Amino acid sequence: MLAMQLLLRRLIEIAIEWNRRLDIARDPYRPELHYMRGPGPKWHAKHQRGAV
């Protein structure tokens, strides 16, 4: 009986971990796609040397 309880508990832990990993894999948010890559052309035009 104790062996069955331990086995069941371990199977539940495996199922929870598998579900957690699947949730991470399905997450559509990819922050690396939204990072700024530096000043753009409008910033450069505004901040040119000698511009007033």
Summary of the structure (lengths in Angstrom):
residues: 52
radius of gyration: 26.2
end to end distance: 83.5
largest distance: 83.8
contacts: 69
relative contact order: 0.07
helix: 65%
strand: 0%
